[in-house]
């Protein structure tokens, strides 16, 4: 699609794909924003999909783990440029975050129709109202998308409300639906290698997403932090085994603690087919209807 048409709010493209009802096409006196509002109300208040994202079928998620705190991104490999948790304060940790971002870009670049989502909310009070996801996107931008700017920048966006690894997955699937108008065919999660079992064996089944359409790219932990990371992961893994949706006990407390600015997630407004899953809290897996279980 020519850039000038997209920059014009996607007006021409929207008309071509039928996002505007015919009666709105005649109302030339209405602004584009007013037309979008009318369309949203007509279609059960669903957000109008991102026009340039309509053709994307697969999802690559990069889980956020920290917030970059410098105003410029020229010191991204330095630990003091990131707001680190006590368990993250180890030499080489900043490089690991950059490797996550690079791996996400490279993975999505290898899949022509993949949307890349950096996922992570405003989880740390000391960082101010800055999200992990936006930090990662800004850093990728500063790195010129690791040599893949032309193919990747337009299809790399953010999900800025997740507070843990399960919400990274759940919210990103909803965000994909919000942006494209449909659900992903395949999902790839890029995260710390130690989280593979948690994400593949606990989070994926909790969403009941098909195993054959789900993959994981693990980035090796810093050697100096591996022992501490293994101990921490063991604790979290046990908690998610007992509470797969993270809605009770210690996992719920963590979510409250990681929401210092009291943000209200917009979901599931953009993914109404998942509404039942968002309100579900139990030790057993959700058995209601989901778009990928039909």
PyMOL commands that set and color helices and strands:
alter all, ss='L'
color gray80, all
select helices_A, chain A and resi 3-7+11-17+22-25+32-42+51-53+79-81+86-88+93-109+125-127+132-142+144-147+149-155+165-180+193-207+211-213+226-242+249-257+272-278
alter helices_A, ss='H'
color red, helices_A
select strands_A, chain A and resi 58-63+67-68+82-83+114-119+156-159+187-192+214-219
alter strands_A, ss='S'
color yellow, strands_A
deselect
rebuild
show_as cartoon
